[in-house]
Amino acid sequence: MSPQQPVDQLAQTILGYTKEQCIHELRSFRDIPLDFTDEWMERTSVEMLRHILMAAYTTSQRYHKAG
């Protein structure tokens, strides 16, 4: 997934993610530092993981626009 997608497209994409897809994206996210243990992600709801992933991507977009 590209962090440069428009926010509405990004939200639609993330909304369709399963828990496993969210965990995969969070594990491989490199634009900003994220520090979540595998155990915590496994215990966390898919809705919360989607929220965190959306926040990470929108924060990354702001960072890249400012830099």
Distance bins in CASP14 RR format, pairs under 12 A and 6 or more apart:
PFRMAT RR
TARGET T0000
AUTHOR 0000-0000-0000
RMODE 2
METHOD distances of the structure
MODEL  1
1 9 0 0 0 0 1 0 0 0 0 0 0
1 10 1 0 0 1 0 0 0 0 0 0 0
1 11 0 0 0 0 0 1 0 0 0 0 0
1 12 0 0 0 0 0 1 0 0 0 0 0
1 13 1 0 0 1 0 0 0 0 0 0 0
1 14 0 0 0 0 1 0 0 0 0 0 0
1 16 0 0 0 0 0 1 0 0 0 0 0
1 17 0 0 0 0 1 0 0 0 0 0 0
1 21 0 0 0 0 1 0 0 0 0 0 0
1 22 0 0 0 0 0 1 0 0 0 0 0
1 24 0 0 0 0 0 1 0 0 0 0 0
1 25 1 0 0 1 0 0 0 0 0 0 0
1 26 0 0 0 0 0 1 0 0 0 0 0
1 28 0 0 0 0 1 0 0 0 0 0 0
1 29 0 0 0 0 1 0 0 0 0 0 0
1 31 0 0 0 0 0 1 0 0 0 0 0
1 53 0 0 0 0 1 0 0 0 0 0 0
1 54 0 0 0 0 0 1 0 0 0 0 0
1 56 0 0 0 0 0 1 0 0 0 0 0
1 57 1 0 0 1 0 0 0 0 0 0 0
1 60 0 0 0 0 0 1 0 0 0 0 0
1 61 0 0 0 0 0 1 0 0 0 0 0
2 9 0 0 0 0 1 0 0 0 0 0 0
2 10 0 0 0 0 1 0 0 0 0 0 0
2 13 0 0 0 0 1 0 0 0 0 0 0
2 25 0 0 0 0 0 1 0 0 0 0 0
2 31 0 0 0 0 0 1 0 0 0 0 0
2 57 0 0 0 0 1 0 0 0 0 0 0
2 60 0 0 0 0 0 1 0 0 0 0 0
2 61 0 0 0 0 1 0 0 0 0 0 0
2 64 0 0 0 0 0 1 0 0 0 0 0
3 9 0 0 0 0 0 1 0 0 0 0 0
3 10 1 0 0 1 0 0 0 0 0 0 0
3 13 0 0 0 0 0 1 0 0 0 0 0
3 14 0 0 0 0 0 1 0 0 0 0 0
3 25 0 0 0 0 0 1 0 0 0 0 0
3 29 0 0 0 0 1 0 0 0 0 0 0
3 30 0 0 0 0 1 0 0 0 0 0 0
3 31 1 0 1 0 0 0 0 0 0 0 0
3 32 0 0 0 0 1 0 0 0 0 0 0
3 53 0 0 0 0 0 1 0 0 0 0 0
3 54 0 0 0 0 0 1 0 0 0 0 0
3 55 0 0 0 0 0 1 0 0 0 0 0
3 56 0 0 0 0 1 0 0 0 0 0 0
3 57 1 0 1 0 0 0 0 0 0 0 0
3 58 0 0 0 0 1 0 0 0 0 0 0
3 59 0 0 0 0 1 0 0 0 0 0 0
3 60 1 0 1 0 0 0 0 0 0 0 0
3 61 1 0 1 0 0 0 0 0 0 0 0
3 62 0 0 0 0 0 1 0 0 0 0 0
3 63 0 0 0 0 1 0 0 0 0 0 0
3 64 1 0 0 1 0 0 0 0 0 0 0
3 65 0 0 0 0 0 1 0 0 0 0 0
4 10 0 0 0 0 1 0 0 0 0 0 0
4 31 0 0 0 0 0 1 0 0 0 0 0
4 57 0 0 0 0 1 0 0 0 0 0 0
4 58 0 0 0 0 0 1 0 0 0 0 0
4 60 0 0 0 0 1 0 0 0 0 0 0
4 61 1 0 0 1 0 0 0 0 0 0 0
4 62 0 0 0 0 0 1 0 0 0 0 0
4 63 0 0 0 0 0 1 0 0 0 0 0
4 64 1 0 0 1 0 0 0 0 0 0 0
4 65 0 0 0 0 1 0 0 0 0 0 0
5 11 0 0 0 0 1 0 0 0 0 0 0
5 12 0 0 0 0 1 0 0 0 0 0 0
5 13 1 0 0 1 0 0 0 0 0 0 0
5 14 0 0 0 0 1 0 0 0 0 0 0
5 54 0 0 0 0 0 1 0 0 0 0 0
5 57 1 0 0 1 0 0 0 0 0 0 0
5 58 0 0 0 0 0 1 0 0 0 0 0
5 60 0 0 0 0 0 1 0 0 0 0 0
5 61 0 0 0 0 1 0 0 0 0 0 0
6 12 0 0 0 0 1 0 0 0 0 0 0
6 13 0 0 0 0 0 1 0 0 0 0 0
6 57 0 0 0 0 0 1 0 0 0 0 0
6 58 0 0 0 0 0 1 0 0 0 0 0
6 61 0 0 0 0 1 0 0 0 0 0 0
7 13 0 0 0 0 0 1 0 0 0 0 0
7 14 0 0 0 0 0 1 0 0 0 0 0
7 54 0 0 0 0 1 0 0 0 0 0 0
7 55 0 0 0 0 0 1 0 0 0 0 0
7 57 0 0 0 0 1 0 0 0 0 0 0
7 58 1 0 0 1 0 0 0 0 0 0 0
7 59 0 0 0 0 0 1 0 0 0 0 0
7 60 0 0 0 0 0 1 0 0 0 0 0
7 61 1 0 0 1 0 0 0 0 0 0 0
7 62 0 0 0 0 0 1 0 0 0 0 0
8 14 0 0 0 0 0 1 0 0 0 0 0
8 15 0 0 0 0 0 1 0 0 0 0 0
8 54 0 0 0 0 0 1 0 0 0 0 0
8 58 0 0 0 0 0 1 0 0 0 0 0
9 15 0 0 0 0 0 1 0 0 0 0 0
9 16 0 0 0 0 0 1 0 0 0 0 0
9 54 0 0 0 0 0 1 0 0 0 0 0
9 57 0 0 0 0 0 1 0 0 0 0 0
9 61 0 0 0 0 0 1 0 0 0 0 0
10 16 0 0 0 0 0 1 0 0 0 0 0
10 17 0 0 0 0 0 1 0 0 0 0 0
10 25 0 0 0 0 0 1 0 0 0 0 0
10 50 0 0 0 0 0 1 0 0 0 0 0
10 53 0 0 0 0 1 0 0 0 0 0 0
10 54 1 0 0 1 0 0 0 0 0 0 0
10 55 0 0 0 0 0 1 0 0 0 0 0
10 56 0 0 0 0 0 1 0 0 0 0 0
10 57 1 0 1 0 0 0 0 0 0 0 0
10 58 1 0 0 1 0 0 0 0 0 0 0
10 59 0 0 0 0 0 1 0 0 0 0 0
10 60 0 0 0 0 0 1 0 0 0 0 0
10 61 0 0 0 0 1 0 0 0 0 0 0
11 17 0 0 0 0 0 1 0 0 0 0 0
11 50 0 0 0 0 1 0 0 0 0 0 0
11 51 0 0 0 0 0 1 0 0 0 0 0
11 53 0 0 0 0 0 1 0 0 0 0 0
11 54 1 0 0 1 0 0 0 0 0 0 0
11 55 0 0 0 0 0 1 0 0 0 0 0
11 57 0 0 0 0 1 0 0 0 0 0 0
11 58 0 0 0 0 1 0 0 0 0 0 0
12 50 0 0 0 0 0 1 0 0 0 0 0
12 54 0 0 0 0 0 1 0 0 0 0 0
13 21 0 0 0 0 1 0 0 0 0 0 0
13 22 0 0 0 0 0 1 0 0 0 0 0
13 25 0 0 0 0 1 0 0 0 0 0 0
13 50 0 0 0 0 0 1 0 0 0 0 0
13 53 0 0 0 0 1 0 0 0 0 0 0
13 54 0 0 0 0 1 0 0 0 0 0 0
13 57 0 0 0 0 1 0 0 0 0 0 0
14 21 0 0 0 0 1 0 0 0 0 0 0
14 22 1 0 0 1 0 0 0 0 0 0 0
14 25 0 0 0 0 1 0 0 0 0 0 0
14 26 0 0 0 0 0 1 0 0 0 0 0
14 46 0 0 0 0 0 1 0 0 0 0 0
14 47 0 0 0 0 0 1 0 0 0 0 0
14 49 0 0 0 0 1 0 0 0 0 0 0
14 50 1 0 1 0 0 0 0 0 0 0 0
14 51 0 0 0 0 1 0 0 0 0 0 0
14 52 0 0 0 0 1 0 0 0 0 0 0
14 53 1 0 1 0 0 0 0 0 0 0 0
14 54 1 0 1 0 0 0 0 0 0 0 0
14 55 0 0 0 0 0 1 0 0 0 0 0
14 56 0 0 0 0 1 0 0 0 0 0 0
14 57 1 0 0 1 0 0 0 0 0 0 0
14 58 0 0 0 0 0 1 0 0 0 0 0
15 21 0 0 0 0 0 1 0 0 0 0 0
15 22 0 0 0 0 0 1 0 0 0 0 0
15 46 0 0 0 0 0 1 0 0 0 0 0
15 47 0 0 0 0 1 0 0 0 0 0 0
15 49 0 0 0 0 0 1 0 0 0 0 0
15 50 1 0 0 1 0 0 0 0 0 0 0
15 51 0 0 0 0 0 1 0 0 0 0 0
15 53 0 0 0 0 0 1 0 0 0 0 0
15 54 0 0 0 0 1 0 0 0 0 0 0
16 22 0 0 0 0 1 0 0 0 0 0 0
16 25 0 0 0 0 0 1 0 0 0 0 0
16 46 0 0 0 0 1 0 0 0 0 0 0
16 47 0 0 0 0 0 1 0 0 0 0 0
16 49 0 0 0 0 0 1 0 0 0 0 0
16 50 0 0 0 0 1 0 0 0 0 0 0
16 53 0 0 0 0 0 1 0 0 0 0 0
16 54 0 0 0 0 0 1 0 0 0 0 0
17 23 0 0 0 0 1 0 0 0 0 0 0
17 24 0 0 0 0 1 0 0 0 0 0 0
17 25 1 0 0 1 0 0 0 0 0 0 0
17 26 0 0 0 0 0 1 0 0 0 0 0
17 46 1 0 0 1 0 0 0 0 0 0 0
17 47 0 0 0 0 0 1 0 0 0 0 0
17 49 0 0 0 0 1 0 0 0 0 0 0
17 50 1 0 0 1 0 0 0 0 0 0 0
17 51 0 0 0 0 0 1 0 0 0 0 0
17 52 0 0 0 0 0 1 0 0 0 0 0
17 53 1 0 0 1 0 0 0 0 0 0 0
17 54 0 0 0 0 0 1 0 0 0 0 0
17 57 0 0 0 0 0 1 0 0 0 0 0
18 24 0 0 0 0 1 0 0 0 0 0 0
18 25 0 0 0 0 0 1 0 0 0 0 0
18 46 1 0 0 1 0 0 0 0 0 0 0
18 47 0 0 0 0 0 1 0 0 0 0 0
18 49 0 0 0 0 1 0 0 0 0 0 0
18 50 0 0 0 0 1 0 0 0 0 0 0
18 53 0 0 0 0 0 1 0 0 0 0 0
19 25 0 0 0 0 0 1 0 0 0 0 0
19 26 0 0 0 0 0 1 0 0 0 0 0
19 41 0 0 0 0 1 0 0 0 0 0 0
19 42 0 0 0 0 1 0 0 0 0 0 0
19 43 0 0 0 0 0 1 0 0 0 0 0
19 44 0 0 0 0 1 0 0 0 0 0 0
19 45 0 0 0 0 1 0 0 0 0 0 0
19 46 1 0 1 0 0 0 0 0 0 0 0
19 47 0 0 0 0 1 0 0 0 0 0 0
19 48 0 0 0 0 1 0 0 0 0 0 0
19 49 1 0 0 1 0 0 0 0 0 0 0
19 50 0 0 0 0 1 0 0 0 0 0 0
19 53 0 0 0 0 0 1 0 0 0 0 0
20 26 0 0 0 0 0 1 0 0 0 0 0
20 27 0 0 0 0 0 1 0 0 0 0 0
20 38 0 0 0 0 0 1 0 0 0 0 0
20 41 0 0 0 0 0 1 0 0 0 0 0
20 42 0 0 0 0 1 0 0 0 0 0 0
20 46 0 0 0 0 1 0 0 0 0 0 0
20 49 0 0 0 0 1 0 0 0 0 0 0
21 27 0 0 0 0 0 1 0 0 0 0 0
21 28 0 0 0 0 0 1 0 0 0 0 0
21 41 0 0 0 0 0 1 0 0 0 0 0
21 46 0 0 0 0 1 0 0 0 0 0 0
21 49 0 0 0 0 1 0 0 0 0 0 0
21 50 0 0 0 0 1 0 0 0 0 0 0
21 53 0 0 0 0 1 0 0 0 0 0 0
22 28 0 0 0 0 0 1 0 0 0 0 0
22 29 0 0 0 0 0 1 0 0 0 0 0
22 34 0 0 0 0 0 1 0 0 0 0 0
22 36 0 0 0 0 0 1 0 0 0 0 0
22 41 1 0 0 1 0 0 0 0 0 0 0
22 42 0 0 0 0 0 1 0 0 0 0 0
22 44 0 0 0 0 1 0 0 0 0 0 0
22 45 0 0 0 0 1 0 0 0 0 0 0
22 46 1 0 0 1 0 0 0 0 0 0 0
22 47 0 0 0 0 1 0 0 0 0 0 0
22 48 0 0 0 0 1 0 0 0 0 0 0
22 49 1 1 0 0 0 0 0 0 0 0 0
22 50 1 0 1 0 0 0 0 0 0 0 0
22 51 0 0 0 0 1 0 0 0 0 0 0
22 52 0 0 0 0 1 0 0 0 0 0 0
22 53 1 0 1 0 0 0 0 0 0 0 0
22 54 0 0 0 0 1 0 0 0 0 0 0
22 56 0 0 0 0 0 1 0 0 0 0 0
22 57 0 0 0 0 0 1 0 0 0 0 0
23 29 0 0 0 0 0 1 0 0 0 0 0
23 34 0 0 0 0 0 1 0 0 0 0 0
23 36 0 0 0 0 1 0 0 0 0 0 0
23 37 0 0 0 0 0 1 0 0 0 0 0
23 38 1 0 0 1 0 0 0 0 0 0 0
23 39 0 0 0 0 0 1 0 0 0 0 0
23 40 0 0 0 0 0 1 0 0 0 0 0
23 41 1 0 1 0 0 0 0 0 0 0 0
23 42 1 0 0 1 0 0 0 0 0 0 0
23 43 0 0 0 0 0 1 0 0 0 0 0
23 44 0 0 0 0 1 0 0 0 0 0 0
23 45 0 0 0 0 0 1 0 0 0 0 0
23 46 0 0 0 0 1 0 0 0 0 0 0
23 48 0 0 0 0 0 1 0 0 0 0 0
23 49 1 0 0 1 0 0 0 0 0 0 0
23 50 0 0 0 0 0 1 0 0 0 0 0
23 52 0 0 0 0 0 1 0 0 0 0 0
23 53 0 0 0 0 1 0 0 0 0 0 0
24 38 0 0 0 0 0 1 0 0 0 0 0
24 41 0 0 0 0 0 1 0 0 0 0 0
24 49 0 0 0 0 0 1 0 0 0 0 0
24 53 0 0 0 0 0 1 0 0 0 0 0
25 31 0 0 0 0 0 1 0 0 0 0 0
25 34 0 0 0 0 0 1 0 0 0 0 0
25 36 0 0 0 0 0 1 0 0 0 0 0
25 41 0 0 0 0 0 1 0 0 0 0 0
25 49 0 0 0 0 1 0 0 0 0 0 0
25 50 0 0 0 0 1 0 0 0 0 0 0
25 52 0 0 0 0 1 0 0 0 0 0 0
25 53 1 0 1 0 0 0 0 0 0 0 0
25 54 0 0 0 0 0 1 0 0 0 0 0
25 56 0 0 0 0 1 0 0 0 0 0 0
25 57 0 0 0 0 1 0 0 0 0 0 0
25 60 0 0 0 0 0 1 0 0 0 0 0
26 32 0 0 0 0 0 1 0 0 0 0 0
26 33 0 0 0 0 0 1 0 0 0 0 0
26 34 1 0 0 1 0 0 0 0 0 0 0
26 35 0 0 0 0 0 1 0 0 0 0 0
26 36 1 0 0 1 0 0 0 0 0 0 0
26 37 0 0 0 0 0 1 0 0 0 0 0
26 38 0 0 0 0 0 1 0 0 0 0 0
26 40 0 0 0 0 0 1 0 0 0 0 0
26 41 1 0 0 1 0 0 0 0 0 0 0
26 42 0 0 0 0 0 1 0 0 0 0 0
26 44 0 0 0 0 1 0 0 0 0 0 0
26 46 0 0 0 0 0 1 0 0 0 0 0
26 48 0 0 0 0 0 1 0 0 0 0 0
26 49 1 0 0 1 0 0 0 0 0 0 0
26 50 0 0 0 0 0 1 0 0 0 0 0
26 51 0 0 0 0 0 1 0 0 0 0 0
26 52 1 0 0 1 0 0 0 0 0 0 0
26 53 1 0 0 1 0 0 0 0 0 0 0
26 54 0 0 0 0 0 1 0 0 0 0 0
26 55 0 0 0 0 0 1 0 0 0 0 0
26 56 1 0 0 1 0 0 0 0 0 0 0
26 57 0 0 0 0 0 1 0 0 0 0 0
27 34 0 0 0 0 1 0 0 0 0 0 0
27 35 0 0 0 0 0 1 0 0 0 0 0
27 36 0 0 0 0 1 0 0 0 0 0 0
27 37 0 0 0 0 0 1 0 0 0 0 0
27 38 0 0 0 0 1 0 0 0 0 0 0
27 41 0 0 0 0 1 0 0 0 0 0 0
27 42 0 0 0 0 0 1 0 0 0 0 0
27 49 0 0 0 0 0 1 0 0 0 0 0
27 53 0 0 0 0 0 1 0 0 0 0 0
27 56 0 0 0 0 0 1 0 0 0 0 0
28 34 0 0 0 0 1 0 0 0 0 0 0
28 53 0 0 0 0 0 1 0 0 0 0 0
28 56 0 0 0 0 0 1 0 0 0 0 0
29 35 0 0 0 0 0 1 0 0 0 0 0
29 36 0 0 0 0 1 0 0 0 0 0 0
29 41 0 0 0 0 0 1 0 0 0 0 0
29 49 0 0 0 0 0 1 0 0 0 0 0
29 52 0 0 0 0 1 0 0 0 0 0 0
29 53 1 0 0 1 0 0 0 0 0 0 0
29 54 0 0 0 0 0 1 0 0 0 0 0
29 55 0 0 0 0 0 1 0 0 0 0 0
29 56 1 0 1 0 0 0 0 0 0 0 0
29 57 0 0 0 0 1 0 0 0 0 0 0
29 59 0 0 0 0 0 1 0 0 0 0 0
29 60 0 0 0 0 1 0 0 0 0 0 0
30 56 0 0 0 0 0 1 0 0 0 0 0
30 57 0 0 0 0 0 1 0 0 0 0 0
30 60 0 0 0 0 1 0 0 0 0 0 0
31 53 0 0 0 0 0 1 0 0 0 0 0
31 55 0 0 0 0 0 1 0 0 0 0 0
31 56 1 0 0 1 0 0 0 0 0 0 0
31 57 1 0 0 1 0 0 0 0 0 0 0
31 58 0 0 0 0 0 1 0 0 0 0 0
31 59 0 0 0 0 1 0 0 0 0 0 0
31 60 1 1 0 0 0 0 0 0 0 0 0
31 61 0 0 0 0 1 0 0 0 0 0 0
31 62 0 0 0 0 0 1 0 0 0 0 0
31 63 1 0 0 1 0 0 0 0 0 0 0
31 64 1 0 0 1 0 0 0 0 0 0 0
32 52 0 0 0 0 0 1 0 0 0 0 0
32 53 0 0 0 0 0 1 0 0 0 0 0
32 55 0 0 0 0 1 0 0 0 0 0 0
32 56 1 0 0 1 0 0 0 0 0 0 0
32 57 0 0 0 0 1 0 0 0 0 0 0
32 58 0 0 0 0 0 1 0 0 0 0 0
32 59 1 0 1 0 0 0 0 0 0 0 0
32 60 1 0 1 0 0 0 0 0 0 0 0
32 61 0 0 0 0 0 1 0 0 0 0 0
32 62 0 0 0 0 0 1 0 0 0 0 0
32 63 1 0 0 1 0 0 0 0 0 0 0
32 64 0 0 0 0 0 1 0 0 0 0 0
33 56 0 0 0 0 1 0 0 0 0 0 0
33 59 0 0 0 0 0 1 0 0 0 0 0
33 60 0 0 0 0 0 1 0 0 0 0 0
33 63 0 0 0 0 0 1 0 0 0 0 0
34 40 0 0 0 0 0 1 0 0 0 0 0
34 41 0 0 0 0 0 1 0 0 0 0 0
34 49 0 0 0 0 0 1 0 0 0 0 0
34 52 0 0 0 0 1 0 0 0 0 0 0
34 53 0 0 0 0 1 0 0 0 0 0 0
34 55 0 0 0 0 0 1 0 0 0 0 0
34 56 1 0 0 1 0 0 0 0 0 0 0
34 57 0 0 0 0 0 1 0 0 0 0 0
34 59 0 0 0 0 0 1 0 0 0 0 0
34 60 0 0 0 0 0 1 0 0 0 0 0
35 41 0 0 0 0 0 1 0 0 0 0 0
35 52 0 0 0 0 0 1 0 0 0 0 0
35 56 0 0 0 0 0 1 0 0 0 0 0
36 42 0 0 0 0 0 1 0 0 0 0 0
36 43 0 0 0 0 0 1 0 0 0 0 0
36 44 0 0 0 0 1 0 0 0 0 0 0
36 48 0 0 0 0 0 1 0 0 0 0 0
36 49 0 0 0 0 1 0 0 0 0 0 0
36 52 1 0 0 1 0 0 0 0 0 0 0
36 53 0 0 0 0 0 1 0 0 0 0 0
36 56 0 0 0 0 0 1 0 0 0 0 0
37 43 0 0 0 0 1 0 0 0 0 0 0
37 44 0 0 0 0 0 1 0 0 0 0 0
38 44 0 0 0 0 0 1 0 0 0 0 0
40 48 0 0 0 0 0 1 0 0 0 0 0
40 49 0 0 0 0 0 1 0 0 0 0 0
40 52 0 0 0 0 0 1 0 0 0 0 0
41 48 0 0 0 0 1 0 0 0 0 0 0
41 49 1 0 0 1 0 0 0 0 0 0 0
41 50 0 0 0 0 0 1 0 0 0 0 0
41 52 0 0 0 0 1 0 0 0 0 0 0
41 53 0 0 0 0 0 1 0 0 0 0 0
42 48 0 0 0 0 0 1 0 0 0 0 0
42 49 0 0 0 0 1 0 0 0 0 0 0
43 49 0 0 0 0 0 1 0 0 0 0 0
44 50 0 0 0 0 0 1 0 0 0 0 0
44 51 0 0 0 0 1 0 0 0 0 0 0
44 52 0 0 0 0 1 0 0 0 0 0 0
44 53 0 0 0 0 0 1 0 0 0 0 0
45 51 0 0 0 0 1 0 0 0 0 0 0
45 52 0 0 0 0 0 1 0 0 0 0 0
46 52 0 0 0 0 0 1 0 0 0 0 0
46 53 0 0 0 0 0 1 0 0 0 0 0
47 53 0 0 0 0 0 1 0 0 0 0 0
47 54 0 0 0 0 0 1 0 0 0 0 0
48 54 0 0 0 0 0 1 0 0 0 0 0
48 55 0 0 0 0 0 1 0 0 0 0 0
49 55 0 0 0 0 0 1 0 0 0 0 0
49 56 0 0 0 0 0 1 0 0 0 0 0
50 56 0 0 0 0 0 1 0 0 0 0 0
50 57 0 0 0 0 0 1 0 0 0 0 0
51 57 0 0 0 0 0 1 0 0 0 0 0
51 58 0 0 0 0 0 1 0 0 0 0 0
52 58 0 0 0 0 0 1 0 0 0 0 0
52 59 0 0 0 0 0 1 0 0 0 0 0
53 59 0 0 0 0 0 1 0 0 0 0 0
53 60 0 0 0 0 0 1 0 0 0 0 0
54 60 0 0 0 0 0 1 0 0 0 0 0
54 61 0 0 0 0 0 1 0 0 0 0 0
55 61 0 0 0 0 0 1 0 0 0 0 0
55 62 0 0 0 0 0 1 0 0 0 0 0
56 62 0 0 0 0 0 1 0 0 0 0 0
56 63 0 0 0 0 0 1 0 0 0 0 0
57 63 0 0 0 0 0 1 0 0 0 0 0
57 64 0 0 0 0 0 1 0 0 0 0 0
58 64 0 0 0 0 0 1 0 0 0 0 0
58 65 0 0 0 0 0 1 0 0 0 0 0
59 65 0 0 0 0 0 1 0 0 0 0 0
59 66 0 0 0 0 0 1 0 0 0 0 0
60 66 0 0 0 0 0 1 0 0 0 0 0
60 67 0 0 0 0 0 1 0 0 0 0 0
61 67 0 0 0 0 0 1 0 0 0 0 0
END
